[in-house]
Amino acid sequence: MDFKLSTRRADGVFIVDLAGRITAGDAVAAFRQAIRDEVANGHHKILLNLKDVSYIDSSGLGELIMAIGTVTQTICTSCGATVFKDEDGNWDPCPQCESKERKTWGQMKLSNPGRQVTDLLQFTKLYTVFDVHESEQEALASFSTPG
């Protein structure tokens, strides 16, 4: 099955329905662009519905990791600028307003992983990185709970 991507909204959450094979090439490029577009549009609650994903290769997995980094980037609480750590691992003050207060910009969760995706996340230990839910309803409900 070729890669397909569609989007919708539910309960204030932007849902990306993915289907087919998430592999190097057009599939990864389309996925990357969809995430960047939604972040640029201010959607800070993103759910990736993996129900119809049959396979993810290493490029696809890398793009999932990039997506979570994009959505959960650390920003300045005062002005919203992206903030970074210095080479010693300490947080630099905000480059725009010098504030030292920061927060996570958004949340990204996964739902409905199939067998191959579940095995991949377990094998790579990425279950500890991603917030994975067995159903879309469970994932949507988790956005409204703190933490």
C-alpha positions in Angstrom: 0.0 0.0 0.0 1.3 3.4 -0.9 1.7 6.1 1.8 -1.3 8.2 2.5 -1.7 11.2 4.8 -4.9 13.0 5.8 -5.7 15.4 8.6 -8.7 16.4 10.7 -9.5 18.0 14.1 -11.3 16.6 17.1 -11.6 18.0 20.6 -9.0 20.7 19.9 -6.5 18.1 18.7 -5.0 18.0 15.3 -5.1 14.4 14.0 -2.8 13.1 11.3 -4.1 9.8 9.9 -1.2 7.9 8.3 -1.6 4.8 6.1 0.8 2.5 4.2 4.5 2.5 4.5 6.5 5.4 6.1 9.7 5.0 4.2 12.5 7.1 2.8 11.5 9.4 -0.1 8.1 10.9 -0.8 6.4 9.5 2.3 8.9 10.9 4.8 9.0 14.3 2.9 5.1 14.5 3.0 5.0 13.6 6.7 7.8 16.1 7.6 6.0 18.9 5.7 2.6 18.1 7.3 4.1 18.4 10.8 6.0 21.6 10.1 2.9 23.2 8.5 0.8 22.4 11.5 3.3 23.6 14.0 3.6 26.8 11.9 -0.2 27.1 12.1 0.0 27.0 15.9 -1.5 23.5 16.4 0.2 22.4 19.6 -1.7 19.2 20.2 -1.0 16.6 17.5 -2.1 13.0 17.4 -0.6 10.6 14.9 -3.1 7.9 14.1 -1.0 4.9 13.0 -4.0 2.5 12.6 -3.3 1.8 8.9 0.5 2.0 8.9 1.9 -1.3 7.7 5.6 -0.5 8.0 8.1 2.1 9.2 11.7 2.0 8.1 14.7 3.7 9.7 14.0 7.0 7.8 10.4 6.9 8.9 11.4 6.3 12.5 13.9 9.1 12.3 11.2 11.4 11.0 8.9 10.4 14.0 11.7 11.4 16.3 12.2 14.7 14.5 8.5 15.4 14.7 8.3 14.9 18.4 11.3 17.2 18.8 9.6 19.9 16.6 6.3 19.7 18.5 7.7 19.5 22.0 10.5 22.0 21.6 11.3 24.2 24.6 10.2 27.8 24.4 10.5 30.9 26.5 7.4 31.3 28.7 7.5 35.1 28.3 7.8 35.6 24.6 7.6 32.2 22.9 11.1 32.1 21.4 12.8 28.8 21.1 15.5 28.4 23.8 18.5 26.1 23.8 21.1 24.6 26.1 24.7 25.7 26.0 27.5 23.2 25.3 27.7 22.3 29.0 24.0 21.4 29.1 22.8 24.5 30.9 19.9 26.6 29.6 20.8 29.8 28.0 18.6 32.8 28.7 16.0 33.6 26.0 17.8 35.3 23.1 14.9 37.8 22.7 13.9 38.8 26.2 16.6 37.3 28.5 13.9 35.4 30.5 15.0 32.2 32.2 11.5 30.8 32.3 10.7 28.0 29.8 8.0 25.5 28.9 7.3 22.8 26.4 5.6 24.2 23.3 3.2 21.3 22.5 2.3 17.7 22.8 2.5 14.8 20.3 1.0 11.4 20.9 0.7 8.2 18.9 -2.4 6.0 18.6 -3.4 2.6 17.2 0.1 1.2 16.4 0.0 -2.0 14.5 2.2 -5.0 15.2 5.3 -3.9 13.2 5.2 -0.4 14.7 4.7 -1.7 18.2 7.6 -4.1 17.8 9.8 -1.3 16.4 9.0 1.0 19.3 9.7 -1.7 21.8 12.9 -2.9 20.1 14.3 0.7 19.9 13.1 1.5 23.4 11.2 4.5 21.9 8.1 3.6 24.0 9.9 5.6 26.6 10.0 8.7 24.3 6.5 8.6 22.7 3.2 8.7 24.5 1.5 5.7 22.8 -2.2 4.8 23.2 -4.0 1.7 22.0 -7.0 3.8 20.7 -7.7 7.2 19.3 -10.3 7.8 22.0 -7.8 7.0 24.8 -5.2 9.3 23.2 -7.7 12.2 22.8 -8.7 11.9 26.4 -5.1 12.0 27.5 -4.6 15.4 26.0 -7.0 16.8 28.6 -5.2 15.3 31.6 -2.2 17.1 33.1 1.2 15.6 32.6 
